């Protein structure tokens, strides 16, 4: 993407330590792990750390070892607000707005 956005593939390994406790026998990737991926992408894109999650909506599950795409976009060029979306094969999994700072 250009200077106003960033995208990155993500796939959470089935052996991730958070998965066994999140619906044992039918694990789902917890929302906090997805937000951690947003934080890591924000660091890679802008060198910022995530300071606040202003909005987060998880609309469909991500299963372990499934490939997804994370996109970050400027919410407002005059602010530190960043919109994020996580999609799998065109299906929206999560979206929201975060703030970052250097």
C-alpha positions as CSV (number, residue, x, y, z in Angstrom):
1,X,0.0,0.0,0.0
2,X,1.0,3.6,-0.3
3,X,2.0,6.0,2.6
4,X,-1.6,6.2,3.9
5,X,-1.9,2.4,4.5
6,X,-0.1,-0.8,5.3
7,X,-1.0,-4.4,4.8
8,X,0.5,-7.6,6.1
9,X,-0.4,-11.3,5.9
10,X,-1.0,-13.1,9.2
11,X,-1.4,-16.6,10.3
12,X,-1.5,-17.7,14.0
13,X,0.2,-21.0,14.5
14,X,-1.9,-23.7,16.0
15,X,0.8,-24.2,18.7
16,X,0.4,-20.6,20.0
17,X,0.2,-20.8,23.8
18,X,-3.0,-18.8,24.1
19,X,-5.0,-21.3,22.0
20,X,-5.5,-24.3,24.3
21,X,-7.5,-22.2,26.8
22,X,-9.6,-20.5,24.2
23,X,-12.4,-23.0,23.5
24,X,-10.5,-26.2,24.2
25,X,-11.1,-28.8,21.4
26,X,-12.2,-26.1,19.0
27,X,-9.7,-23.3,19.3
28,X,-10.3,-19.8,17.9
29,X,-7.7,-17.1,17.8
30,X,-8.5,-14.8,20.7
31,X,-9.2,-11.1,19.9
32,X,-6.3,-10.0,22.1
33,X,-4.0,-12.0,19.8
34,X,-5.4,-10.2,16.8
35,X,-5.0,-6.8,18.5
36,X,-1.4,-7.8,19.2
37,X,-0.9,-8.3,15.5
38,X,-2.4,-4.8,14.9
39,X,0.2,-3.4,17.4
40,X,3.1,-5.2,15.7
41,X,1.9,-4.0,12.3
42,X,1.7,-0.4,13.6
43,X,5.2,-0.7,14.9
44,X,6.4,-2.0,11.5
45,X,4.5,0.6,9.5
46,X,5.1,3.8,11.5
47,X,7.5,2.9,14.3
48,X,4.7,3.6,16.8
49,X,3.4,1.6,19.7
50,X,-0.3,1.1,20.2
51,X,-1.5,3.3,23.1
52,X,-5.2,2.9,22.9
53,X,-7.9,0.7,21.3
54,X,-10.7,3.1,20.6
55,X,-13.0,0.6,18.9
56,X,-12.7,-3.1,18.1
57,X,-15.4,-5.4,16.6
58,X,-14.8,-9.1,16.0
59,X,-17.4,-10.2,13.5
60,X,-16.2,-13.7,12.4
61,X,-13.7,-16.1,13.9
62,X,-10.1,-16.8,12.8
63,X,-9.0,-20.4,13.2
64,X,-5.5,-21.4,14.0
65,X,-3.3,-21.8,10.9
66,X,-5.8,-19.9,8.7
67,X,-4.2,-17.2,6.5
68,X,-5.7,-13.7,6.8
69,X,-4.8,-10.1,5.7
70,X,-4.3,-7.2,8.1
71,X,-4.7,-3.7,6.8
72,X,-4.0,-0.5,8.5
73,X,-5.2,2.9,7.2
74,X,-5.0,6.4,8.4
75,X,-8.3,7.3,10.0
76,X,-7.5,11.0,9.9
77,X,-4.1,12.4,8.7
78,X,-4.2,15.1,11.4
79,X,-4.5,12.6,14.2
80,X,-2.8,9.5,15.5
81,X,-5.9,7.4,14.8
82,X,-5.5,4.3,12.6
83,X,-8.3,2.1,11.3
84,X,-7.6,-1.6,11.0
85,X,-9.3,-4.5,9.2
86,X,-8.6,-8.2,9.2
87,X,-10.0,-10.2,6.4
88,X,-9.8,-13.8,5.3
89,X,-10.7,-14.5,1.6
90,X,-12.7,-11.3,1.4
91,X,-14.6,-12.0,4.6
92,X,-14.3,-9.3,7.3
93,X,-13.1,-10.9,10.6
94,X,-12.3,-7.8,12.7
95,X,-12.2,-4.0,12.4
96,X,-11.6,-1.0,14.6
97,X,-9.7,2.1,15.4
98,X,-6.5,2.4,17.5
99,X,-4.2,5.2,18.5
100,X,-0.4,5.0,18.4
101,X,2.5,7.1,19.6
102,X,6.3,7.2,19.1
